[in-house]
Amino acid sequence: MHGDNQLADWRSRAIRLADQINAVVVGQRQAVHRLLIAVFARGHVLLEGDVGVGKTTLLRAMARGLGGGYERLEGTVDLMPSDLAYHTFIDDNGRPRVEPGPVLRHGQALATFFFNEINRARPQVHSLLLRLMAERSMHAFNREYRFPHLLVFADRNRVEREETFELPAAARDRFFMEIGITAPETRDAQRALMFDTRFHDADALIAGIEPGLVDYTALNAFAQTLQEAVTVSETLQDYALDLWNAVREPAGHGIELEGVDTEALIAGGGSPRGMSMMIRAARVNAWLADREMVVPEDIRAVFLATTAHRIFFNPVYEIRRDEIVGRLLGAALERVAAP
């Protein structure tokens, strides 16, 4: 298929998938849009949200639309790295058995892996997950397994702090985006979720998603085509670099935040990988809007989701992260003039 026709056909499928998911998960249009960006940019996602706001339903719906294998793993304090690769049990004949675990069960067809409450798992598990995300591979049973179509989605428990282990900086930086999922704010959406029995059966809702609407086996190749087709002007490149530098050195760029010493705020982050991921996301955002060139609105639309989790504050401010990070990035957007 010719390039322009290919871009248009894939866009049509992407929009149809988003429409179907929005019919299943009420009041999450922004989250669905950002999730779609991550899928077409081939990036792993860190999910933020309270219990019961629909994260699992959202991912199951997306996984059905993409096809391929879907697995969900619950983070627990006694989870071991080996539990991702295999599990042991006693069969009906009383004999010990070893079966492939959640990562290996689908082989190369594994496309969507949801690690729920990732911060309940120990650092050893985080290390294995980091390799899985970075290399899309795992060593087990004396051989190397590869998962070329894999996207990892992880959720952090933000309420209970007992027996939790924060993600290290290297793991957080591997996540392409951090997407917030909150309870719907409109009264109509709240009423529908509470009283419309259609939303009480997640399995029936997900069954309404057209299976394999977007071919997961062709996504890697198309994602590269998309990135090459959407251009970024030199002016927009300068704008992105100015935003990056403003976040890394807020005091030097005249950014002031009430109750914060911006000279002592930043410990690290804003990596080159992170900035390249921001541009990758901006290109997908432009494509979804049927544009062949990135505009400032595309960068602004993805700036928070691709950057916030990659910034690391000094300890005195890290405990106030949720309060400060949004203010910092908002101030950077205000301070840096858009072309």
Rosetta blueprint (number, residue, H / E / L):
1 M L
2 H L
3 G H
4 D H
5 N H
6 Q H
7 L H
8 A H
9 D H
10 W H
11 R H
12 S H
13 R H
14 A H
15 I H
16 R H
17 L H
18 A H
19 D H
20 Q H
21 I H
22 N H
23 A H
24 V H
25 V L
26 V L
27 G L
28 Q L
29 R H
30 Q H
31 A H
32 V H
33 H H
34 R H
35 L H
36 L H
37 I H
38 A H
39 V H
40 F H
41 A H
42 R L
43 G L
44 H L
45 V E
46 L E
47 L E
48 E E
49 G L
50 D L
51 V L
52 G L
53 V L
54 G L
55 K H
56 T H
57 T H
58 L H
59 L H
60 R H
61 A H
62 M H
63 A H
64 R H
65 G H
66 L H
67 G L
68 G L
69 G E
70 Y E
71 E E
72 R E
73 L E
74 E E
75 G L
76 T L
77 V L
78 D L
79 L L
80 M L
81 P L
82 S H
83 D H
84 L H
85 A H
86 Y E
87 H E
88 T E
89 F E
90 I E
91 D L
92 D L
93 N L
94 G L
95 R L
96 P E
97 R E
98 V E
99 E E
100 P E
101 G L
102 P L
103 V L
104 L L
105 R L
106 H L
107 G H
108 Q H
109 A H
110 L E
111 A E
112 T E
113 F E
114 F E
115 F E
116 N E
117 E L
118 I H
119 N H
120 R H
121 A L
122 R L
123 P H
124 Q H
125 V H
126 H H
127 S H
128 L H
129 L H
130 L H
131 R H
132 L H
133 M H
134 A H
135 E H
136 R L
137 S E
138 M E
139 H E
140 A E
141 F L
142 N L
143 R E
144 E E
145 Y E
146 R E
147 F L
148 P L
149 H L
150 L L
151 L E
152 V E
153 F E
154 A E
155 D E
156 R L
157 N L
158 R L
159 V L
160 E L
161 R L
162 E L
163 E L
164 T L
165 F L
166 E L
167 L L
168 P L
169 A H
170 A H
171 A H
172 R H
173 D H
174 R H
175 F L
176 F L
177 M E
178 E E
179 I E
180 G E
181 I L
182 T L
183 A L
184 P L
185 E L
186 T L
187 R H
188 D H
189 A H
190 Q H
191 R H
192 A H
193 L H
194 M H
195 F H
196 D L
197 T H
198 R H
199 F H
200 H H
201 D L
202 A H
203 D H
204 A H
205 L H
206 I H
207 A H
208 G L
209 I L
210 E L
211 P L
212 G L
213 L L
214 V L
215 D L
216 Y H
217 T H
218 A H
219 L H
220 N H
221 A H
222 F H
223 A H
224 Q H
225 T H
226 L H
227 Q H
228 E H
229 A H
230 V L
231 T E
232 V L
233 S L
234 E H
235 T H
236 L H
237 Q H
238 D H
239 Y H
240 A H
241 L H
242 D H
243 L H
244 W H
245 N H
246 A H
247 V H
248 R H
249 E L
250 P L
251 A H
252 G H
253 H H
254 G L
255 I L
256 E L
257 L E
258 E L
259 G L
260 V E
261 D L
262 T H
263 E H
264 A H
265 L L
266 I E
267 A E
268 G E
269 G E
270 G L
271 S L
272 P H
273 R H
274 G H
275 M H
276 S H
277 M H
278 M H
279 I H
280 R H
281 A H
282 A H
283 R H
284 V H
285 N H
286 A H
287 W H
288 L H
289 A L
290 D L
291 R L
292 E L
293 M E
294 V L
295 V L
296 P H
297 E H
298 D H
299 I H
300 R H
301 A H
302 V H
303 F H
304 L H
305 A H
306 T H
307 T H
308 A H
309 H H
310 R H
311 I E
312 F E
313 F E
314 N L
315 P H
316 V H
317 Y H
318 E H
319 I L
320 R L
321 R H
322 D H
323 E H
324 I H
325 V H
326 G H
327 R H
328 L H
329 L H
330 G H
331 A H
332 A H
333 L H
334 E H
335 R H
336 V L
337 A L
338 A L
339 P L
